[in-house]
């Protein structure tokens, strides 16, 4: 999946849950500092409502 023209980014380890505003944490196992291509889908789970979010990673 590595495209030499793409800019790799470091995904957030924690995001805000869209439903309840709680903390949602990255489910995918990535090494510390591992970079991914924009467009990669990563999964997050909220610790409060347990919702799962599959998020497409952008360039920023």
N, CA, C and O atoms as a GROMACS GRO file, in nm:
protein
  240
    1UNK      N    1   0.081  -0.120   0.000
    1UNK     CA    2   0.000   0.000   0.000
    1UNK      C    3   0.085   0.126   0.000
    1UNK      O    4   0.031   0.235  -0.018
    2UNK      N    5   0.216   0.116   0.020
    2UNK     CA    6   0.301   0.234   0.023
    2UNK      C    7   0.313   0.297  -0.115
    2UNK      O    8   0.359   0.234  -0.209
    3UNK      N    9   0.271   0.420  -0.125
    3UNK     CA   10   0.282   0.499  -0.246
    3UNK      C   11   0.394   0.599  -0.221
    3UNK      O   12   0.383   0.681  -0.130
    4UNK      N   13   0.502   0.596  -0.302
    4UNK     CA   14   0.614   0.686  -0.276
    4UNK      C   15   0.578   0.834  -0.284
    4UNK      O   16   0.651   0.918  -0.232
    5UNK      N   17   0.466   0.867  -0.348
    5UNK     CA   18   0.425   1.007  -0.361
    5UNK      C   19   0.338   1.054  -0.244
    5UNK      O   20   0.310   1.174  -0.234
    6UNK      N   21   0.294   0.962  -0.156
    6UNK     CA   22   0.205   1.003  -0.048
    6UNK      C   23   0.286   1.051   0.072
    6UNK      O   24   0.400   1.009   0.093
    7UNK      N   25   0.225   1.139   0.149
    7UNK     CA   26   0.286   1.190   0.271
    7UNK      C   27   0.236   1.106   0.388
    7UNK      O   28   0.116   1.101   0.414
    8UNK      N   29   0.327   1.040   0.458
    8UNK     CA   30   0.288   0.957   0.572
    8UNK      C   31   0.259   1.045   0.692
    8UNK      O   32   0.322   1.149   0.711
    9UNK      N   33   0.163   1.003   0.774
    9UNK     CA   34   0.123   1.079   0.893
    9UNK      C   35   0.119   0.985   1.013
    9UNK      O   36   0.101   0.864   0.999
   10UNK      N   37   0.135   1.043   1.133
   10UNK     CA   38   0.120   0.965   1.255
   10UNK      C   39  -0.024   0.980   1.304
   10UNK      O   40  -0.068   1.091   1.330
   11UNK      N   41  -0.097   0.869   1.316
   11UNK     CA   42  -0.237   0.878   1.359
   11UNK      C   43  -0.247   0.912   1.507
   11UNK      O   44  -0.157   0.883   1.586
   12UNK      N   45  -0.358   0.975   1.543
   12UNK     CA   46  -0.387   1.003   1.684
   12UNK      C   47  -0.410   0.872   1.757
   12UNK      O   48  -0.474   0.781   1.702
   13UNK      N   49  -0.360   0.860   1.878
   13UNK     CA   50  -0.383   0.742   1.962
   13UNK      C   51  -0.517   0.752   2.034
   13UNK      O   52  -0.573   0.651   2.077
   14UNK      N   53  -0.568   0.875   2.048
   14UNK     CA   54  -0.694   0.899   2.120
   14UNK      C   55  -0.769   1.009   2.047
   14UNK      O   56  -0.711   1.109   2.006
   15UNK      N   57  -0.901   0.988   2.031
   15UNK     CA   58  -0.988   1.089   1.969
   15UNK      C   59  -1.110   1.109   2.059
   15UNK      O   60  -1.129   1.035   2.155
   16UNK      N   61  -1.191   1.208   2.027
   16UNK     CA   62  -1.316   1.232   2.099
   16UNK      C   63  -1.427   1.154   2.030
   16UNK      O   64  -1.443   1.162   1.909
   17UNK      N   65  -1.505   1.079   2.108
   17UNK     CA   66  -1.616   1.002   2.055
   17UNK      C   67  -1.722   1.096   1.997
   17UNK      O   68  -1.761   1.193   2.061
   18UNK      N   69  -1.765   1.065   1.877
   18UNK     CA   70  -1.865   1.148   1.809
   18UNK      C   71  -2.001   1.140   1.879
   18UNK      O   72  -2.076   1.238   1.879
   19UNK      N   73  -2.032   1.026   1.940
   19UNK     CA   74  -2.162   1.008   2.004
   19UNK      C   75  -2.172   1.071   2.143
   19UNK      O   76  -2.265   1.146   2.171
   20UNK      N   77  -2.074   1.040   2.229
   20UNK     CA   78  -2.091   1.080   2.370
   20UNK      C   79  -1.987   1.180   2.419
   20UNK      O   80  -2.001   1.234   2.529
   21UNK      N   81  -1.885   1.208   2.339
   21UNK     CA   82  -1.782   1.303   2.380
   21UNK      C   83  -1.676   1.242   2.469
   21UNK      O   84  -1.588   1.314   2.518
   22UNK      N   85  -1.682   1.111   2.492
   22UNK     CA   86  -1.581   1.042   2.574
   22UNK      C   87  -1.451   1.022   2.498
   22UNK      O   88  -1.436   1.066   2.384
   23UNK      N   89  -1.358   0.956   2.563
   23UNK     CA   90  -1.228   0.927   2.502
   23UNK      C   91  -1.237   0.796   2.425
   23UNK      O   92  -1.278   0.693   2.479
   24UNK      N   93  -1.198   0.800   2.298
   24UNK     CA   94  -1.194   0.680   2.214
   24UNK      C   95  -1.048   0.652   2.181
   24UNK      O   96  -0.973   0.742   2.142
   25UNK      N   97  -1.008   0.526   2.196
   25UNK     CA   98  -0.868   0.489   2.180
   25UNK      C   99  -0.847   0.400   2.058
   25UNK      O  100  -0.935   0.322   2.020
   26UNK      N  101  -0.732   0.413   1.998
   26UNK     CA  102  -0.694   0.337   1.880
   26UNK      C  103  -0.692   0.188   1.912
   26UNK      O  104  -0.631   0.146   2.010
   27UNK      N  105  -0.759   0.108   1.830
   27UNK     CA  106  -0.761  -0.037   1.846
   27UNK      C  107  -0.650  -0.105   1.768
   27UNK      O  108  -0.599  -0.209   1.809
   28UNK      N  109  -0.612  -0.047   1.655
   28UNK     CA  110  -0.510  -0.107   1.570
   28UNK      C  111  -0.374  -0.107   1.640
   28UNK      O  112  -0.339  -0.010   1.708
   29UNK      N  113  -0.301  -0.214   1.624
   29UNK     CA  114  -0.170  -0.225   1.687
   29UNK      C  115  -0.065  -0.165   1.595
   29UNK      O  116  -0.029  -0.222   1.492
   30UNK      N  117  -0.017  -0.050   1.634
   30UNK     CA  118   0.089   0.017   1.561
   30UNK      C  119   0.207   0.036   1.654
   30UNK      O  120   0.189   0.058   1.774
   31UNK      N  121   0.327   0.028   1.600
   31UNK     CA  122   0.447   0.057   1.679
   31UNK      C  123   0.444   0.205   1.715
   31UNK      O  124   0.386   0.286   1.643
   32UNK      N  125   0.508   0.242   1.828
   32UNK     CA  126   0.517   0.384   1.865
   32UNK      C  127   0.582   0.462   1.752
   32UNK      O  128   0.689   0.427   1.704
   33UNK      N  129   0.515   0.567   1.711
   33UNK     CA  130   0.568   0.652   1.604
   33UNK      C  131   0.546   0.597   1.464
   33UNK      O  132   0.593   0.656   1.367
   34UNK      N  133   0.476   0.483   1.452
   34UNK     CA  134   0.453   0.425   1.319
   34UNK      C  135   0.364   0.519   1.238
   34UNK      O  136   0.265   0.571   1.288
   35UNK      N  137   0.400   0.538   1.112
   35UNK     CA  138   0.328   0.628   1.023
   35UNK      C  139   0.240   0.547   0.929
   35UNK      O  140   0.270   0.432   0.897
   36UNK      N  141   0.130   0.608   0.886
   36UNK     CA  142   0.038   0.544   0.790
   36UNK      C  143   0.011   0.642   0.676
   36UNK      O  144   0.032   0.762   0.689
   37UNK      N  145  -0.036   0.588   0.567
   37UNK     CA  146  -0.073   0.671   0.453
   37UNK      C  147  -0.208   0.736   0.475
   37UNK      O  148  -0.297   0.674   0.533
   38UNK      N  149  -0.226   0.860   0.431
   38UNK     CA  150  -0.360   0.918   0.430
   38UNK      C  151  -0.454   0.826   0.352
   38UNK      O  152  -0.416   0.771   0.248
   39UNK      N  153  -0.575   0.809   0.402
   39UNK     CA  154  -0.671   0.717   0.340
   39UNK      C  155  -0.677   0.583   0.411
   39UNK      O  156  -0.769   0.505   0.387
   40UNK      N  157  -0.581   0.556   0.499
   40UNK     CA  158  -0.583   0.432   0.578
   40UNK      C  159  -0.701   0.437   0.675
   40UNK      O  160  -0.728   0.541   0.734
   41UNK      N  161  -0.770   0.326   0.691
   41UNK     CA  162  -0.882   0.315   0.785
   41UNK      C  163  -0.829   0.255   0.915
   41UNK      O  164  -0.773   0.145   0.915
   42UNK      N  165  -0.848   0.326   1.027
   42UNK     CA  166  -0.809   0.277   1.159
   42UNK      C  167  -0.932   0.274   1.249
   42UNK      O  168  -1.025   0.353   1.231
   43UNK      N  169  -0.932   0.183   1.345
   43UNK     CA  170  -1.046   0.165   1.434
   43UNK      C  171  -1.018   0.220   1.572
   43UNK      O  172  -0.908   0.207   1.626
   44UNK      N  173  -1.121   0.284   1.630
   44UNK     CA  174  -1.115   0.340   1.764
   44UNK      C  175  -1.235   0.290   1.842
   44UNK      O  176  -1.341   0.267   1.784
   45UNK      N  177  -1.220   0.274   1.975
   45UNK     CA  178  -1.332   0.236   2.060
   45UNK      C  179  -1.340   0.333   2.177
   45UNK      O  180  -1.240   0.368   2.239
   46UNK      N  181  -1.464   0.378   2.205
   46UNK     CA  182  -1.489   0.471   2.314
   46UNK      C  183  -1.493   0.395   2.447
   46UNK      O  184  -1.558   0.292   2.458
   47UNK      N  185  -1.423   0.447   2.546
   47UNK     CA  186  -1.420   0.381   2.678
   47UNK      C  187  -1.550   0.402   2.755
   47UNK      O  188  -1.580   0.327   2.848
   48UNK      N  189  -1.629   0.504   2.718
   48UNK     CA  190  -1.752   0.533   2.791
   48UNK      C  191  -1.874   0.461   2.732
   48UNK      O  192  -1.944   0.389   2.804
   49UNK      N  193  -1.899   0.479   2.604
   49UNK     CA  194  -2.019   0.418   2.544
   49UNK      C  195  -1.989   0.291   2.465
   49UNK      O  196  -2.080   0.224   2.418
   50UNK      N  197  -1.861   0.259   2.452
   50UNK     CA  198  -1.814   0.138   2.384
   50UNK      C  199  -1.841   0.137   2.233
   50UNK      O  200  -1.827   0.033   2.169
   51UNK      N  201  -1.881   0.251   2.175
   51UNK     CA  202  -1.898   0.258   2.031
   51UNK      C  203  -1.764   0.241   1.962
   51UNK      O  204  -1.660   0.282   2.015
   52UNK      N  205  -1.767   0.181   1.844
   52UNK     CA  206  -1.646   0.164   1.763
   52UNK      C  207  -1.657   0.257   1.644
   52UNK      O  208  -1.763   0.270   1.582
   53UNK      N  209  -1.546   0.322   1.614
   53UNK     CA  210  -1.540   0.413   1.502
   53UNK      C  211  -1.429   0.370   1.408
   53UNK      O  212  -1.315   0.353   1.451
   54UNK      N  213  -1.461   0.353   1.280
   54UNK     CA  214  -1.362   0.325   1.176
   54UNK      C  215  -1.340   0.458   1.104
   54UNK      O  216  -1.428   0.508   1.035
   55UNK      N  217  -1.222   0.514   1.121
   55UNK     CA  218  -1.191   0.648   1.076
   55UNK      C  219  -1.091   0.644   0.962
   55UNK      O  220  -0.988   0.576   0.972
   56UNK      N  221  -1.119   0.717   0.855
   56UNK     CA  222  -1.022   0.732   0.747
   56UNK      C  223  -0.925   0.843   0.787
   56UNK      O  224  -0.965   0.956   0.815
   57UNK      N  225  -0.797   0.809   0.789
   57UNK     CA  226  -0.694   0.904   0.831
   57UNK      C  227  -0.667   1.003   0.718
   57UNK      O  228  -0.645   0.964   0.604
   58UNK      N  229  -0.669   1.131   0.754
   58UNK     CA  230  -0.642   1.236   0.657
   58UNK      C  231  -0.496   1.279   0.661
   58UNK      O  232  -0.414   1.218   0.730
   59UNK      N  233  -0.464   1.383   0.587
   59UNK     CA  234  -0.326   1.430   0.580
   59UNK      C  235  -0.288   1.513   0.701
   59UNK      O  236  -0.169   1.536   0.723
   60UNK      N  237  -0.385   1.558   0.780
   60UNK     CA  238  -0.354   1.644   0.895
   60UNK      C  239  -0.400   1.579   1.023
   60UNK      O  240  -0.382   1.637   1.131
   0.00000   0.00000   0.00000
